[in-house]
């Protein structure tokens, strides 16, 4: 879809801090991070809802790999996975690394964001890519 922001990112028309890419999926840091390492996983082809993605299992396996990297390389204590689907009309899984002292204290509040400068975001993305996914 021409006006879909995630389709534009997948096509390379808009920049993003990529942490993973294969022929079907792309993962990049959320521009409004809920926690350190908050990543969005999208299919490269346009699908409105997560359950519209034909290779649904592979899709969630990518999210799982990123979650594992967040625990191994960023020190996350656990990972939350959210698929609300209302913010952008393109399927996306939010991979949200969780930390004992994060802003959310239990349930994720999608209205609470953390702030990181450009250098910190570059470092977080590099750590998630470290060693390959």
N, CA, C and O atoms as a MOPAC input file, in Angstrom:
PM7 MOZYME 1SCF
protein

 N      0.84300 1    -1.18700 1     0.00000 1
 C      0.00000 1     0.00000 1     0.00000 1
 C      0.88400 1     1.24300 1     0.00000 1
 O      1.82700 1     1.34300 1     0.78500 1
 N      0.58300 1     2.16100 1    -0.85700 1
 C      1.42800 1     3.34000 1    -1.02700 1
 C      1.45700 1     4.26200 1     0.18500 1
 O      2.48100 1     4.89700 1     0.44000 1
 N      0.36200 1     4.35500 1     0.94000 1
 C      0.32600 1     5.28800 1     2.05800 1
 C      0.61900 1     4.63000 1     3.40900 1
 O      0.49300 1     5.27900 1     4.44800 1
 N      1.00200 1     3.37000 1     3.41000 1
 C      1.29200 1     2.64700 1     4.64600 1
 C      2.73800 1     2.91000 1     5.06800 1
 O      3.67200 1     2.61000 1     4.32400 1
 N      2.91600 1     3.47000 1     6.26400 1
 C      4.26100 1     3.81100 1     6.72800 1
 C      5.15400 1     2.57900 1     6.85500 1
 O      6.34600 1     2.65700 1     6.56000 1
 N      4.60200 1     1.44200 1     7.28700 1
 C      5.41900 1     0.23500 1     7.43300 1
 C      5.79200 1    -0.34300 1     6.07000 1
 O      6.88000 1    -0.89600 1     5.91300 1
 N      4.91000 1    -0.22400 1     5.09300 1
 C      5.26300 1    -0.65400 1     3.73000 1
 C      6.39800 1     0.20800 1     3.18900 1
 O      7.29000 1    -0.29700 1     2.50700 1
 N      6.37100 1     1.49600 1     3.48600 1
 C      7.44000 1     2.40300 1     3.04800 1
 C      8.76400 1     2.02600 1     3.69800 1
 O      9.80700 1     2.04900 1     3.04400 1
 N      8.72900 1     1.67800 1     4.98700 1
 C      9.95400 1     1.25200 1     5.67400 1
 C     10.46200 1    -0.04500 1     5.05800 1
 O     11.65500 1    -0.17500 1     4.78600 1
 N      9.56900 1    -1.00600 1     4.83600 1
 C      9.95400 1    -2.30700 1     4.25900 1
 C     10.56100 1    -2.15000 1     2.87000 1
 O     11.46900 1    -2.89100 1     2.49500 1
 N     10.05400 1    -1.18000 1     2.10600 1
 C     10.55300 1    -0.94600 1     0.75000 1
 C     11.83000 1    -0.10900 1     0.73400 1
 O     12.43300 1     0.07000 1    -0.32400 1
 N     12.24700 1     0.40400 1     1.88500 1
 C     13.46000 1     1.21900 1     1.94500 1
 C     13.21100 1     2.68800 1     1.69300 1
 O     14.16200 1     3.46300 1     1.59900 1
 N     11.95600 1     3.09300 1     1.57900 1
 C     11.62400 1     4.48900 1     1.32500 1
 C     11.73000 1     5.38000 1     2.54900 1
 O     11.86900 1     6.59700 1     2.43100 1
 N     11.66300 1     4.77600 1     3.71500 1
 C     11.84800 1     5.50100 1     4.97100 1
 C     12.89800 1     4.76100 1     5.78700 1
 O     12.98200 1     3.53400 1     5.74000 1
 N     13.68800 1     5.50400 1     6.52400 1
 C     14.74300 1     4.85800 1     7.30200 1
 C     14.18500 1     4.31600 1     8.62000 1
 O     13.17000 1     4.78900 1     9.13200 1
 N     14.87400 1     3.32100 1     9.14300 1
 C     14.54300 1     2.72500 1    10.42900 1
 C     15.80900 1     2.07500 1    10.97900 1
 O     16.71000 1     1.72100 1    10.22000 1
 N     15.87300 1     1.92200 1    12.27500 1
 C     17.00300 1     1.22200 1    12.90300 1
 C     16.70400 1    -0.27100 1    12.87800 1
 O     16.09400 1    -0.82100 1    13.79500 1
 N     17.14700 1    -0.90200 1    11.81000 1
 C     16.86500 1    -2.32000 1    11.60300 1
 C     17.67000 1    -3.18300 1    12.55700 1
 O     18.84300 1    -2.92300 1    12.82400 1
 N     17.00800 1    -4.22000 1    13.06600 1
 C     17.70800 1    -5.19700 1    13.89500 1
 C     17.65600 1    -6.58700 1    13.26800 1
 O     18.42600 1    -7.46800 1    13.65100 1
 N     16.75200 1    -6.79100 1    12.30800 1
 C     16.64200 1    -8.09400 1    11.64700 1
 C     15.94000 1    -7.89100 1    10.31100 1
 O     15.05100 1    -7.05200 1    10.17200 1
 N     16.37200 1    -8.69900 1     9.32100 1
 C     15.68800 1    -8.68000 1     8.03000 1
 C     15.94100 1    -9.99800 1     7.32900 1
 O     17.06500 1   -10.50000 1     7.30500 1
 N     14.88400 1   -10.55300 1     6.75800 1
 C     15.00200 1   -11.70200 1     5.86100 1
 C     14.05900 1   -11.44200 1     4.68400 1
 O     13.57200 1   -10.32300 1     4.52300 1
 N     13.80100 1   -12.44200 1     3.87600 1
 C     12.99400 1   -12.20000 1     2.66700 1
 C     11.54000 1   -11.85100 1     2.98000 1
 O     10.87700 1   -11.20100 1     2.17200 1
 N     11.03800 1   -12.27300 1     4.14000 1
 C      9.63500 1   -12.06200 1     4.48400 1
 C      9.37200 1   -11.02800 1     5.57100 1
 O      8.30700 1   -10.41200 1     5.59800 1
 N     10.34500 1   -10.83400 1     6.47500 1
 C     10.10000 1   -10.01900 1     7.66200 1
 C     11.18700 1    -8.98300 1     7.89000 1
 O     12.32700 1    -9.12800 1     7.45000 1
 N     10.79400 1    -7.94700 1     8.58700 1
 C     11.70200 1    -6.87100 1     8.95800 1
 C     11.41500 1    -6.50600 1    10.41400 1
 O     10.25600 1    -6.43400 1    10.82300 1
 N     12.46300 1    -6.27800 1    11.18600 1
 C     12.31000 1    -5.84200 1    12.57400 1
 C     13.16800 1    -4.60400 1    12.78200 1
 O     14.32000 1    -4.55300 1    12.35100 1
 N     12.59800 1    -3.61800 1    13.44100 1
 C     13.29300 1    -2.34800 1    13.66700 1
 C     12.84400 1    -1.75900 1    15.00300 1
 O     11.76300 1    -2.06700 1    15.50500 1
 N     13.69300 1    -0.91000 1    15.56000 1
 C     13.37000 1    -0.26800 1    16.83200 1
 C     12.16200 1     0.64300 1    16.66600 1
 O     12.02500 1     1.35600 1    15.67300 1
 N     11.30000 1     0.59800 1    17.65700 1
 C     10.13000 1     1.47700 1    17.68500 1
 C     10.61200 1     2.90600 1    17.89500 1
 O     11.50400 1     3.13600 1    18.71100 1
 N     10.04300 1     3.86800 1    17.17700 1
 C     10.45500 1     5.26700 1    17.33800 1
 C      9.92300 1     5.86600 1    18.63900 1
 O     10.39000 1     6.91600 1    19.07900 1
 N      8.94500 1     5.19800 1    19.25300 1
 C      8.43600 1     5.59400 1    20.57000 1
 C      8.60700 1     4.39200 1    21.50600 1
 O      7.64400 1     3.68900 1    21.81100 1
 N      9.84800 1     4.16700 1    21.95500 1
 C     10.13000 1     2.95300 1    22.72600 1
 C      9.45800 1     2.93100 1    24.09700 1
 O      9.55500 1     3.87700 1    24.87900 1
 N      8.78400 1     1.83000 1    24.35700 1
 C      8.17000 1     1.62500 1    25.66400 1
 C      9.22700 1     1.21400 1    26.67800 1
 O      9.10100 1     1.49900 1    27.86900 1
 N     10.27900 1     0.53800 1    26.19500 1
 C     11.41900 1     0.13400 1    27.01200 1
 C     12.64600 1     0.07900 1    26.10900 1
 O     12.54100 1     0.21000 1    24.89000 1
 N     13.80300 1    -0.11600 1    26.71900 1
 C     15.04300 1    -0.26300 1    25.96200 1
 C     14.95800 1    -1.52400 1    25.09600 1
 O     14.78200 1    -2.62600 1    25.61700 1
 N     15.08300 1    -1.36100 1    23.77700 1
 C     15.06100 1    -2.48600 1    22.85800 1
 C     13.69800 1    -2.79900 1    22.28200 1
 O     13.55400 1    -3.78300 1    21.55600 1
 N     12.68600 1    -1.99000 1    22.58500 1
 C     11.33600 1    -2.19200 1    22.03500 1
 C     11.42800 1    -2.22400 1    20.50900 1
 O     11.81900 1    -1.24500 1    19.87300 1
 N     11.06000 1    -3.36500 1    19.94400 1
 C     11.21200 1    -3.61400 1    18.51100 1
 C      9.87400 1    -3.95700 1    17.88500 1
 O      9.04000 1    -4.61800 1    18.50300 1
 N      9.67500 1    -3.50700 1    16.66100 1
 C      8.48600 1    -3.87500 1    15.88900 1
 C      8.89500 1    -4.88600 1    14.83600 1
 O      9.89100 1    -4.69000 1    14.13900 1
 N      8.13700 1    -5.96500 1    14.71500 1
 C      8.37800 1    -6.98900 1    13.70400 1
 C      7.20800 1    -6.93000 1    12.73200 1
 O      6.04900 1    -7.06600 1    13.12400 1
 N      7.52900 1    -6.72500 1    11.46200 1
 C      6.47600 1    -6.60300 1    10.44500 1
 C      6.73600 1    -7.58000 1     9.30700 1
 O      7.88000 1    -7.94900 1     9.04100 1
 N      5.65500 1    -7.99800 1     8.63200 1
 C      5.86000 1    -8.71200 1     7.37300 1
 C      6.19600 1    -7.66700 1     6.30700 1
 O      5.69000 1    -6.54600 1     6.35300 1
 N      7.03900 1    -8.03100 1     5.36100 1
 C      7.38800 1    -7.08400 1     4.29700 1
 C      6.21500 1    -6.83900 1     3.35800 1
 O      6.08100 1    -5.74900 1     2.80300 1
 N      5.37500 1    -7.83300 1     3.18000 1
 C      4.17500 1    -7.64300 1     2.36900 1
 C      3.06300 1    -7.09800 1     3.26300 1
 O      3.02700 1    -7.36700 1     4.46400 1
 N      2.17700 1    -6.34300 1     2.67100 1
 C      1.13500 1    -5.69900 1     3.47500 1
 C      0.04100 1    -6.68900 1     3.86900 1
 O     -0.58100 1    -7.33800 1     3.02800 1
 N     -0.16400 1    -6.77500 1     5.16600 1
 C     -1.27700 1    -7.52400 1     5.74200 1
 C     -1.82700 1    -6.64700 1     6.85600 1
 O     -1.06800 1    -6.09800 1     7.65500 1
 N     -3.11800 1    -6.52000 1     6.90500 1
 C     -3.73400 1    -5.63000 1     7.89900 1
 C     -3.55700 1    -6.16000 1     9.32000 1
 O     -3.18500 1    -5.40600 1    10.21900 1
 N     -3.81700 1    -7.43000 1     9.52700 1
 C     -3.80400 1    -8.01400 1    10.86500 1
 C     -2.73700 1    -9.08800 1    10.98800 1
 O     -2.37500 1    -9.72500 1     9.99900 1
 N     -2.24000 1    -9.28800 1    12.18100 1
 C     -1.21300 1   -10.29300 1    12.43800 1
 C     -1.67800 1   -11.67200 1    11.97100 1
 O     -0.89500 1   -12.42200 1    11.38800 1
 N     -2.94600 1   -12.01200 1    12.22200 1
 C     -3.41800 1   -13.34400 1    11.83200 1
 C     -3.73400 1   -13.46000 1    10.34200 1
 O     -4.18100 1   -14.51300 1     9.88900 1
 N     -3.50900 1   -12.39800 1     9.57900 1
 C     -3.60200 1   -12.46100 1     8.11200 1
 C     -2.27900 1   -12.89800 1     7.48700 1
 O     -2.24500 1   -13.26300 1     6.31200 1
 N     -1.20000 1   -12.86600 1     8.25000 1
 C      0.13200 1   -13.20700 1     7.73200 1
 C      0.16100 1   -14.71600 1     7.44500 1
 O     -0.03200 1   -15.52000 1     8.35700 1
 N      0.40300 1   -15.10500 1     6.18200 1
 C      0.33200 1   -16.51900 1     5.80300 1
 C      1.27400 1   -17.43500 1     6.58900 1
 O      0.86700 1   -18.52500 1     6.99200 1
 N      2.50000 1   -17.02400 1     6.81100 1
 C      3.47000 1   -17.84300 1     7.55000 1
 C      3.52900 1   -17.35500 1     9.00600 1
 O      4.57500 1   -16.93800 1     9.50500 1
 N      2.38900 1   -17.42300 1     9.64900 1
 C      2.15700 1   -16.94900 1    11.01200 1
 C      3.17900 1   -17.49700 1    12.00600 1
 O      3.70800 1   -16.74500 1    12.82500 1
 N      3.45800 1   -18.78200 1    11.94400 1
 C      4.42100 1   -19.39900 1    12.86200 1
 C      5.81500 1   -18.83800 1    12.69300 1
 O      6.48400 1   -18.52900 1    13.67900 1
 N      6.26500 1   -18.70100 1    11.44800 1
 C      7.59000 1   -18.12600 1    11.17700 1
 C      7.66300 1   -16.69300 1    11.68400 1
 O      8.68800 1   -16.25800 1    12.20800 1
 N      6.56900 1   -15.97200 1    11.52300 1
 C      6.47800 1   -14.58200 1    11.96700 1
 C      6.74400 1   -14.48700 1    13.47600 1
 O      7.54500 1   -13.66300 1    13.91700 1
 N      6.08200 1   -15.31700 1    14.24500 1
 C      6.27400 1   -15.29100 1    15.68900 1
 C      7.64200 1   -15.83300 1    16.09700 1
 O      8.17300 1   -15.43500 1    17.13400 1
 N      8.21800 1   -16.72500 1    15.30600 1
 C      9.57100 1   -17.20900 1    15.59700 1
 C     10.58500 1   -16.07000 1    15.48700 1
 O     11.53300 1   -16.00600 1    16.27000 1
 N     10.39000 1   -15.17300 1    14.51900 1
 C     11.27600 1   -14.00300 1    14.40100 1
 C     11.15700 1   -13.15700 1    15.65800 1
 O     12.16800 1   -12.73900 1    16.22100 1
 N      9.92600 1   -12.90000 1    16.10600 1
 C      9.71800 1   -12.10600 1    17.32400 1
 C     10.40000 1   -12.77400 1    18.52000 1
 O     11.01800 1   -12.10700 1    19.34900 1
 N     10.27800 1   -14.09200 1    18.59500 1
 C     10.89000 1   -14.84400 1    19.70100 1
 C     12.41600 1   -14.69400 1    19.68600 1
 O     13.02900 1   -14.51500 1    20.73800 1
 N     13.02200 1   -14.76500 1    18.51300 1
 C     14.47500 1   -14.62000 1    18.40500 1
 C     14.92400 1   -13.24600 1    18.89200 1
 O     15.94500 1   -13.12500 1    19.56800 1
 N     14.16000 1   -12.21500 1    18.54800 1
 C     14.51400 1   -10.86000 1    18.98000 1
 C     14.34500 1   -10.73800 1    20.49400 1
 O     15.16200 1   -10.11000 1    21.16700 1
 N     13.29100 1   -11.33500 1    21.01800 1
 C     13.09200 1   -11.33500 1    22.46400 1
 C     14.24600 1   -12.00700 1    23.18600 1
 O     14.70000 1   -11.52300 1    24.22300 1
 N     14.71900 1   -13.11500 1    22.64600 1
 C     15.85400 1   -13.82100 1    23.25000 1
 C     17.10700 1   -12.94400 1    23.21400 1
 O     17.85300 1   -12.89400 1    24.19200 1
 N     17.34400 1   -12.25400 1    22.09900 1
 C     18.49200 1   -11.34200 1    22.00400 1
 C     18.39600 1   -10.23300 1    23.05200 1
 O     19.40100 1    -9.83700 1    23.64200 1
 N     17.17600 1    -9.73500 1    23.27800 1
 C     16.99300 1    -8.67800 1    24.27600 1
 C     17.37800 1    -9.17600 1    25.66200 1
 O     17.97200 1    -8.43800 1    26.44800 1
 N     17.03900 1   -10.42600 1    25.96200 1
 C     17.42200 1   -10.98600 1    27.27000 1
 C     18.92900 1   -11.21900 1    27.32800 1
 O     19.57800 1   -10.87900 1    28.31800 1
 N     19.48400 1   -11.80000 1    26.26100 1
 C     20.90800 1   -12.13600 1    26.24900 1
 C     21.81700 1   -10.91100 1    26.14000 1
 O     22.84000 1   -10.84100 1    26.82100 1
 N     21.45600 1    -9.95000 1    25.29400 1
 C     22.36500 1    -8.84400 1    24.98500 1
 C     22.01900 1    -7.51400 1    25.64400 1
 O     22.87600 1    -6.63700 1    25.75700 1
 N     20.76800 1    -7.35600 1    26.08000 1
 C     20.38200 1    -6.09900 1    26.73000 1
 C     20.09500 1    -6.28300 1    28.21600 1
 O     19.89000 1    -5.30800 1    28.93900 1
 N     20.08100 1    -7.53100 1    28.66700 1
 C     19.83200 1    -7.79000 1    30.08000 1
 C     18.37500 1    -7.71400 1    30.49700 1
 O     18.08000 1    -7.52100 1    31.67700 1
 N     17.45000 1    -7.86400 1    29.54000 1
 C     16.02800 1    -7.85700 1    29.88800 1
 C     15.72300 1    -9.02800 1    30.81300 1
 O     16.29600 1   -10.10900 1    30.67400 1
 N     14.82500 1    -8.80400 1    31.74800 1
 C     14.42700 1    -9.85000 1    32.68300 1
 C     13.38000 1   -10.78200 1    32.07500 1
 O     13.37300 1   -11.97900 1    32.36000 1
 N     12.51600 1   -10.24800 1    31.25600 1
 C     11.53200 1   -11.02500 1    30.51400 1
 C     11.09400 1   -10.19100 1    29.32500 1
 O     11.53700 1    -9.05300 1    29.17600 1
 N     10.22600 1   -10.73600 1    28.47100 1
 C      9.79700 1   -10.03900 1    27.26200 1
 C      8.27600 1   -10.14100 1    27.14200 1
 O      7.69900 1   -11.21000 1    27.33800 1
 N      7.64100 1    -9.03000 1    26.82100 1
 C      6.21200 1    -9.01200 1    26.51100 1
 C      6.06400 1    -8.88400 1    25.00000 1
 O      6.84800 1    -8.20300 1    24.34000 1
 N      5.04700 1    -9.55000 1    24.46800 1
 C      4.74100 1    -9.49900 1    23.03800 1
 C      3.30600 1    -9.00000 1    22.91400 1
 O      2.38700 1    -9.58600 1    23.48700 1
 N      3.11700 1    -7.91500 1    22.16200 1
 C      1.77800 1    -7.33800 1    22.02600 1
 C      1.44300 1    -7.18200 1    20.55100 1
 O      2.28700 1    -6.78100 1    19.75000 1
 N      0.21200 1    -7.50200 1    20.20200 1
 C     -0.26800 1    -7.36500 1    18.82100 1
 C     -1.59800 1    -6.62200 1    18.81100 1
 O     -2.62300 1    -7.19200 1    18.44000 1
 N     -1.58900 1    -5.37300 1    19.21000 1
 C     -2.82300 1    -4.59700 1    19.26800 1
 C     -3.38900 1    -4.33200 1    17.87500 1
 O     -4.57400 1    -4.55100 1    17.62600 1
 N     -2.53600 1    -3.86300 1    16.97500 1
 C     -2.93900 1    -3.67100 1    15.58800 1
 C     -3.74200 1    -2.43500 1    15.26100 1
 O     -4.21600 1    -2.30100 1    14.13300 1
 N     -3.91100 1    -1.54200 1    16.18500 1
 C     -4.73600 1    -0.36800 1    15.91200 1
 C     -3.93400 1     0.87600 1    15.53200 1
 O     -4.45500 1     1.75600 1    14.84700 1
 N     -2.69500 1     0.96100 1    15.95800 1
 C     -1.92300 1     2.19000 1    15.76000 1
 C     -1.53500 1     2.40300 1    14.30000 1
 O     -1.63300 1     3.52000 1    13.79000 1
 N     -1.10400 1     1.35900 1    13.63500 1
 C     -0.72000 1     1.41000 1    12.22200 1
 C     -1.44900 1     0.25700 1    11.53900 1
 O     -1.38400 1    -0.87500 1    12.01900 1
 N     -2.14200 1     0.51700 1    10.43100 1
 C     -2.91500 1    -0.54700 1     9.77100 1
 C     -2.05100 1    -1.50300 1     8.93700 1
 O     -2.31500 1    -1.72300 1     7.75500 1
 N     -1.03200 1    -2.05600 1     9.56100 1
 C     -0.13000 1    -3.03900 1     8.95800 1
 C      0.24400 1    -3.97300 1    10.11400 1
 O      0.60900 1    -3.50900 1    11.19400 1
 N      0.15700 1    -5.26400 1     9.89300 1
 C      0.46600 1    -6.22700 1    10.95100 1
 C      1.81100 1    -5.90600 1    11.59200 1
 O      2.78900 1    -5.62800 1    10.89900 1
 N      1.85000 1    -5.94600 1    12.92000 1
 C      3.11100 1    -5.75500 1    13.62900 1
 C      3.02300 1    -6.37700 1    15.01400 1
 O      2.00600 1    -6.29900 1    15.70300 1
 N      4.12900 1    -6.99500 1    15.38600 1
 C      4.28100 1    -7.55000 1    16.72600 1
 C      5.21800 1    -6.62100 1    17.47700 1
 O      6.32300 1    -6.33500 1    17.01600 1
 N      4.78100 1    -6.15900 1    18.61700 1
 C      5.64800 1    -5.35900 1    19.48000 1
 C      6.41800 1    -6.32000 1    20.37700 1
 O      5.82100 1    -7.06200 1    21.15600 1
 N      7.72500 1    -6.30400 1    20.26900 1
 C      8.59000 1    -7.07900 1    21.15700 1
 C      9.08200 1    -6.07900 1    22.20200 1
 O      9.82800 1    -5.15100 1    21.89100 1
 N      8.65000 1    -6.28600 1    23.44600 1
 C      8.92000 1    -5.30500 1    24.49500 1
 C      9.75900 1    -5.94800 1    25.59600 1
 O      9.22800 1    -6.63600 1    26.46800 1
 N     11.08400 1    -5.72000 1    25.55000 1
 C     11.92500 1    -6.22300 1    26.63600 1
 C     11.47600 1    -5.58100 1    27.94900 1
 O     11.17100 1    -4.39000 1    28.00000 1
 N     11.44300 1    -6.38100 1    28.99400 1
 C     10.98300 1    -5.87400 1    30.29000 1
 C     12.11200 1    -5.95000 1    31.30900 1
 O     12.91700 1    -6.88100 1    31.31100 1
 N     12.14500 1    -4.95200 1    32.16700 1
 C     13.17400 1    -4.81900 1    33.18400 1
 C     12.49100 1    -4.57000 1    34.52500 1
 O     11.44000 1    -3.93100 1    34.58000 1
 N     13.07100 1    -5.06100 1    35.57600 1
 C     12.46100 1    -4.91500 1    36.90800 1
 C     12.15600 1    -3.45800 1    37.25000 1
 O     11.18900 1    -3.17800 1    37.95700 1
 N     12.97100 1    -2.53300 1    36.75500 1
 C     12.78600 1    -1.12500 1    37.09000 1
 C     12.25200 1    -0.29000 1    35.91700 1
 O     12.46000 1     0.92300 1    35.87900 1
 N     11.56400 1    -0.93400 1    34.95600 1
 C     11.06100 1    -0.14500 1    33.82700 1
 C      9.81800 1     0.66200 1    34.24200 1
 O      9.32000 1     0.51500 1    35.35800 1
 N      9.33300 1     1.50100 1    33.34400 1
 C      8.22900 1     2.40500 1    33.64300 1
 C      6.88900 1     1.70000 1    33.84300 1
 O      5.93200 1     2.32000 1    34.30800 1
 N      6.81000 1     0.43800 1    33.50700 1
 C      5.50500 1    -0.22400 1    33.40100 1
 C      5.09100 1    -1.02700 1    34.62600 1
 O      3.89700 1    -1.25400 1    34.82500 1
 N      6.01300 1    -1.45300 1    35.43200 1
 C      5.72400 1    -2.13100 1    36.69700 1
 C      4.59700 1    -3.15800 1    36.58400 1
 O      3.58400 1    -3.04600 1    37.27400 1
 N      4.76800 1    -4.13700 1    35.73200 1
 C      3.76800 1    -5.18900 1    35.54100 1
 C      3.20100 1    -5.12500 1    34.13800 1
 O      3.86800 1    -5.49500 1    33.17100 1
 N      1.97100 1    -4.65500 1    34.02900 1
 C      1.34400 1    -4.55600 1    32.71500 1
 C      1.94800 1    -3.41400 1    31.91100 1
 O      2.28300 1    -2.36200 1    32.45400 1
 N      2.08100 1    -3.63700 1    30.61400 1
 C      2.62500 1    -2.60400 1    29.73600 1
 C      1.58600 1    -1.49800 1    29.54500 1
 O      0.42600 1    -1.77100 1    29.23500 1
 N      2.00900 1    -0.26600 1    29.73100 1
 C      1.17700 1     0.90100 1    29.46500 1
 C      1.70100 1     1.52900 1    28.18300 1
 O      2.77600 1     2.12800 1    28.17900 1
 N      0.94800 1     1.39400 1    27.09200 1
 C      1.43600 1     1.86500 1    25.78400 1
 C      1.51700 1     3.39100 1    25.69200 1
 O      1.90700 1     3.92800 1    24.65600 1
 N      1.15600 1     4.07900 1    26.75300 1
 C      1.25800 1     5.53400 1    26.77800 1
 C      2.48700 1     6.03600 1    27.53400 1
 O      2.69500 1     7.24300 1    27.65500 1
 N      3.30200 1     5.10800 1    28.04400 1
 C      4.52700 1     5.49400 1    28.75400 1
 C      5.73100 1     5.13000 1    27.90300 1
 O      5.98400 1     3.95700 1    27.62600 1
 N      6.46500 1     6.14600 1    27.49600 1
 C      7.62100 1     5.96900 1    26.62600 1
 C      8.90700 1     6.32800 1    27.34900 1
 O      8.92700 1     7.16000 1    28.25700 1
 N      9.97600 1     5.67600 1    26.92000 1
 C     11.30400 1     6.03900 1    27.41700 1
 C     11.97700 1     6.92700 1    26.37900 1
 O     11.60800 1     6.91200 1    25.20400 1
 N     12.94900 1     7.68600 1    26.81100 1
 C     13.68300 1     8.55700 1    25.88400 1
 C     15.12800 1     8.09600 1    25.80600 1
 O     15.79000 1     7.87100 1    26.81900 1
 N     15.59700 1     7.96300 1    24.57000 1
 C     16.98800 1     7.60200 1    24.30100 1
 C     17.49200 1     8.54300 1    23.23700 1
 O     16.75000 1     8.90800 1    22.32500 1
 N     18.76100 1     8.94700 1    23.34300 1
 C     19.31200 1     9.80000 1    22.29700 1
 C     19.73700 1     8.92500 1    21.11000 1
 O     19.70600 1     7.69700 1    21.18700 1
 N     20.12500 1     9.56800 1    20.03700 1
 C     20.45400 1     8.85300 1    18.79300 1
 C     21.56600 1     7.82000 1    19.00200 1
 O     21.48400 1     6.70000 1    18.49900 1
 N     22.59400 1     8.20400 1    19.74000 1
 C     23.71500 1     7.28900 1    19.98200 1
 C     23.26200 1     6.07500 1    20.79400 1
 O     23.68900 1     4.95200 1    20.52400 1
 N     22.40700 1     6.29900 1    21.77800 1
 C     21.88900 1     5.17900 1    22.56800 1
 C     21.05700 1     4.23200 1    21.70500 1
 O     21.16900 1     3.01200 1    21.83000 1
 N     20.23200 1     4.79000 1    20.84000 1
 C     19.41100 1     3.95800 1    19.95400 1
 C     20.27400 1     3.14000 1    19.00100 1
 O     19.99300 1     1.96800 1    18.75000 1
 N     21.32900 1     3.76400 1    18.47000 1
 C     22.25100 1     3.03100 1    17.59100 1
 C     22.91100 1     1.87900 1    18.35100 1
 O     23.07000 1     0.78300 1    17.81400 1
 N     23.29400 1     2.13700 1    19.60300 1
 C     23.93900 1     1.10300 1    20.41900 1
 C     22.95900 1    -0.03300 1    20.73700 1
 O     23.33200 1    -1.20500 1    20.69100 1
 N     21.73100 1     0.30700 1    21.05200 1
 C     20.71400 1    -0.72300 1    21.34500 1
 C     20.48800 1    -1.59300 1    20.11900 1
 O     20.44900 1    -2.81900 1    20.22700 1
 N     20.33800 1    -0.97200 1    18.95100 1
 C     20.12600 1    -1.73700 1    17.71200 1
 C     21.31900 1    -2.63800 1    17.43600 1
 O     21.14800 1    -3.79600 1    17.05200 1
 N     22.52400 1    -2.11600 1    17.63000 1
 C     23.73600 1    -2.92300 1    17.40300 1
 C     23.78400 1    -4.12700 1    18.34400 1
 O     24.16400 1    -5.22200 1    17.92900 1
 N     23.40300 1    -3.93100 1    19.59700 1
 C     23.39800 1    -5.04300 1    20.55500 1
 C     22.38400 1    -6.11000 1    20.16500 1
 O     22.64300 1    -7.30200 1    20.32800 1
 N     21.23300 1    -5.69000 1    19.65000 1
 C     20.23000 1    -6.66900 1    19.22000 1
 C     20.69500 1    -7.44800 1    17.98700 1
 O     20.34300 1    -8.61500 1    17.81500 1
 N     21.48500 1    -6.80100 1    17.13500 1
 C     22.00900 1    -7.48500 1    15.93400 1
 C     23.21800 1    -8.35100 1    16.23800 1
 O     23.54100 1    -9.26300 1    15.47700 1
 N     23.88800 1    -8.06800 1    17.34900 1
 C     25.15100 1    -8.71500 1    17.70000 1
 C     25.04400 1   -10.24300 1    17.66300 1
 O     24.16100 1   -10.83200 1    18.28700 1
 N     25.94400 1   -10.86100 1    16.93100 1
 C     25.95900 1   -12.31900 1    16.84800 1
 C     24.93100 1   -12.89200 1    15.89900 1
 O     24.82000 1   -14.11100 1    15.76500 1
 N     24.16800 1   -12.02100 1    15.23000 1
 C     23.13900 1   -12.49800 1    14.30600 1
 C     21.89400 1   -12.98700 1    15.02900 1
 O     21.92200 1   -13.35800 1    16.20300 1
 N     20.83100 1   -12.97200 1    14.29700 1
 C     19.55400 1   -13.44800 1    14.85000 1
 C     19.11500 1   -14.64700 1    14.03900 1
 O     18.06400 1   -15.22600 1    14.31400 1

